[in-house]
């Protein structure tokens, strides 16, 4: 479940519901500040959509205009 490959830019999975969007915002901000053309992607299920940290991360991503995509799976 916690697969990571830093050479490919995969930070790994997170067992916390709604934990991936805040991590993705941080990764996207890093890419923006270093000037790369990479995009951060956050995967989460529909249970994460009502978590405060998810909404806060999405708000921060929009305000900072970071290169990030969020994929929501309806489970």
MARZAVEX-147748 format. One record per residue (C-alpha): residue number from 1; chain; x, y, z. Coordinates in steps of 0.05 Angstrom, whole numbers, always signed. Layout:
MARZAVEX-147748
(node NUM, A, (X, Y, Z)) ...
//
This chain:
MARZAVEX-147748
(node 1, A, (+0, +0, +0)) (node 2, A, (+56, +49, +15)) (node 3, A, (+93, +46, -51)) (node 4, A, (+144, +101, -64)) (node 5, A, (+195, +113, -118)) (node 6, A, (+232, +178, -109)) (node 7, A, (+269, +170, -175)) (node 8, A, (+202, +173, -211)) (node 9, A, (+173, +226, -165)) (node 10, A, (+125, +180, -129)) (node 11, A, (+120, +203, -57)) (node 12, A, (+80, +142, -37)) (node 13, A, (+11, +126, -11)) (node 14, A, (-20, +154, +52)) (node 15, A, (-67, +114, +97)) (node 16, A, (-100, +177, +125)) (node 17, A, (-167, +193, +93)) (node 18, A, (-156, +257, +54)) (node 19, A, (-82, +257, +68)) (node 20, A, (-57, +260, -3)) (node 21, A, (-82, +329, -26)) (node 22, A, (-41, +368, +25)) (node 23, A, (+21, +327, +7)) (node 24, A, (+8, +340, -67)) (node 25, A, (+1, +415, -55)) (node 26, A, (+70, +414, -22)) (node 27, A, (+99, +374, -79)) (node 28, A, (+68, +420, -131)) (node 29, A, (+93, +482, -95)) (node 30, A, (+163, +451, -95)) (node 31, A, (+158, +440, -171)) (node 32, A, (+133, +511, -181)) (node 33, A, (+189, +541, -140)) (node 34, A, (+244, +500, -173)) (node 35, A, (+217, +515, -243)) (node 36, A, (+206, +444, -268)) (node 37, A, (+150, +423, -314)) (node 38, A, (+124, +368, -268)) (node 39, A, (+53, +364, -242)) (node 40, A, (+33, +336, -174)) (node 41, A, (-27, +288, -174)) (node 42, A, (-69, +270, -113)) (node 43, A, (-112, +208, -114)) (node 44, A, (-168, +201, -63)) (node 45, A, (-236, +168, -54)) (node 46, A, (-302, +202, -45)) (node 47, A, (-296, +194, +31)) (node 48, A, (-240, +245, +30)) (node 49, A, (-283, +299, -2)) (node 50, A, (-314, +321, +64)) (node 51, A, (-248, +324, +102)) (node 52, A, (-225, +394, +122)) (node 53, A, (-153, +382, +102)) (node 54, A, (-175, +363, +32)) (node 55, A, (-215, +427, +22)) (node 56, A, (-160, +469, +54)) (node 57, A, (-109, +438, +7)) (node 58, A, (-152, +451, -54)) (node 59, A, (-162, +523, -32)) (node 60, A, (-87, +532, -23)) (node 61, A, (-73, +500, -91)) (node 62, A, (-118, +550, -125)) (node 63, A, (-92, +610, -87)) (node 64, A, (-19, +592, -101)) (node 65, A, (-36, +569, -172)) (node 66, A, (+8, +507, -165)) (node 67, A, (+13, +453, -219)) (node 68, A, (-32, +401, -187)) (node 69, A, (-88, +354, -207)) (node 70, A, (-135, +318, -159)) (node 71, A, (-167, +253, -181)) (node 72, A, (-228, +232, -142)) (node 73, A, (-252, +160, -145)) (node 74, A, (-324, +146, -129)) (node 75, A, (-319, +82, -88)) 
//
